[in-house]
Amino acid sequence: MTATVEHAVPFFAPDLFEADRDVLLELLYEVGTCPDQKFILGGRTACFEEALRAETRAADAVACSSGTSALTLILAAMGIGPGDEVVVPAFGCAPLASTVLASGARPVFADIDPVRLTMDPAGAEALVTERTRALMPAHMFSVMADMPRLRDVADRAGLRLVEDSALAQGGALEGRPAGLWGDAGVHSFVQVKVFGMPGEGGVVLTDDTELGERVRMLRNHGQDGRNRFLHHHVGHNSRFDEVMAAFQLHRMAGLPARVARRTEICSYYSERLGDLADAGITAPGVGGDGRFPYVYTLLCEDRDGLRAHLEAEGITTHVYYPRILPDQPAFAPHASPDGHWPQAREAARLNISLPLYPHLTDAQVERVADNVRAFARRRTG
Ligand SMILES: Cc1ncc(COP(=O)(O)O)c(C=O)c1O
C-alpha cells in the first residue's frame, strides 16, 4: 500500500527556506529600493565574503556566480590551459570534467577509493605525466577526500591542488576546514547544498592571496575593481548577487545549528543502518574526522529493490551519477581508452541516498531507518 501524503518523506525538501521567506522578501525590497542601486558585487557581497573568510580563516574568499564557475576561475587563475592535464575522479559531477575541458586542458580520470568514494591518491599519482598541472579531487556525499595524501602527491610532483569542496561546507579534516587543503577550494550555494540559497552562487577560498586577487579580477572580465574598462586578463562574468549576499548573511547565524541537526541525522542513520552488510547494504560509519553532512548515501546491492520499497512507503530516494564521467557522451572522447575505473563503476551501480535536511522530524528520520531495516530483513529472510 502506498503511504499517504502526510507520511511522505520527499528527498528534496519542498519548503527549503520557509522560515526565512519574509526576510527574503524584505531584503529584496531593501536592495531593490536602495539608492545606490547596486545589485551585484556591492557592499553586501563584500561583507559576505568577509564573513566566509572569517568562518574558515582563509586568507581570501571571492564570491562568484556558482560552484562550477568557482572551479573555472581557479583553473584560469592557475594558468591551466591547452596541452595541460588535470587528474579528476571518474565518479562525480559533470563540472569536474567540463571545467577542465572548458579551460582547454584535458581531464584524466582516476578511479576512486571504494569506502570514501573519492579520488584514490595512489591511482591519481600513477596517472601523473609531464603534462599534468593539477589534481582536482572532490569531496563526496558526506566524506572528505584523503586530502593529506593528495596534498603529499601534489607537493612531491610539483602540482597544483584544486579542492572541489562544493558540497563540504562544515567539514574539516585534522582541524583544517574543507576548501583549505587545496591551493584553492570552493563552496557552492545552490539551493540544496549545506549552505544553499534560493539562487546560484559559489565562493573561492584560498590562502594564496595572489591567486585570490587573480580570481577576483577574472570573475569580472579581468578588471581590478579600481579601473573600469581596463582589462588585465581575459576574464569571465561570474559576479555575485546582492540580494543573495544579504540573505546568506542573515542565514549564516543559523548555519551551525542546521549543520548540527544534519550531523545528528547522519549519525542516527549510521547507528541504525551500520549492521546490514548481510543484506548487501553498506552505510558510512558514524561521525569521525573529515565528515560533513551533505548527502547520506548507502551502497546497496539491490538498489532498485530498496528504492521501490521506500517509494511504496512514501520515502523518496536519489541516485547520484549513475553513469561515470568517462562513459558520458560529452567526456568519453577525452577519456583514456585504456582507463579502468572498477570502483567508480561500483559506486555508480550501488549508490542510493536517503532524505537529509535539517527540518526532517525525528519521526520521519526513524521511519526512513525503520523501512531500510525492514527491506534488509526481507532480503535476509
Ligand atoms: C562536487 C560538486 N562540485 C561542483 C558543483 C558545481 O556547483 P554549482 O551547482 O554551484 O555550479 C557541484 C554541484 O552540485 C558538485 O556537486
PDBQT file of the ligand as one rigid body, heavy atoms in Angstrom, charges set to zero:
ROOT
HETATM    1  C1  LIG A 401      31.080  18.170  -6.168  1.00  0.00    +0.000 C 
HETATM    2  C2  LIG A 401      30.489  19.315  -6.919  1.00  0.00    +0.000 A 
HETATM    3  N1  LIG A 401      31.309  20.209  -7.468  1.00  0.00    +0.000 NA
HETATM    4  C3  LIG A 401      30.843  21.286  -8.124  1.00  0.00    +0.000 A 
HETATM    5  C4  LIG A 401      29.496  21.500  -8.262  1.00  0.00    +0.000 A 
HETATM    6  C5  LIG A 401      29.008  22.694  -9.003  1.00  0.00    +0.000 C 
HETATM    7  O1  LIG A 401      28.354  23.602  -8.181  1.00  0.00    +0.000 OA
HETATM    8  P1  LIG A 401      27.223  24.581  -8.805  1.00  0.00    +0.000 P 
HETATM    9  O2  LIG A 401      25.984  23.753  -8.986  1.00  0.00    +0.000 OA
HETATM   10  O3  LIG A 401      27.076  25.647  -7.781  1.00  0.00    +0.000 OA
HETATM   11  O4  LIG A 401      27.757  25.082 -10.089  1.00  0.00    +0.000 OA
HETATM   12  C6  LIG A 401      28.600  20.587  -7.730  1.00  0.00    +0.000 A 
HETATM   13  C7  LIG A 401      27.165  20.833  -7.913  1.00  0.00    +0.000 C 
HETATM   14  O5  LIG A 401      26.285  20.266  -7.424  1.00  0.00    +0.000 OA
HETATM   15  C8  LIG A 401      29.095  19.456  -7.041  1.00  0.00    +0.000 A 
HETATM   16  O6  LIG A 401      28.276  18.542  -6.542  1.00  0.00    +0.000 OA
ENDROOT
TORSDOF 0
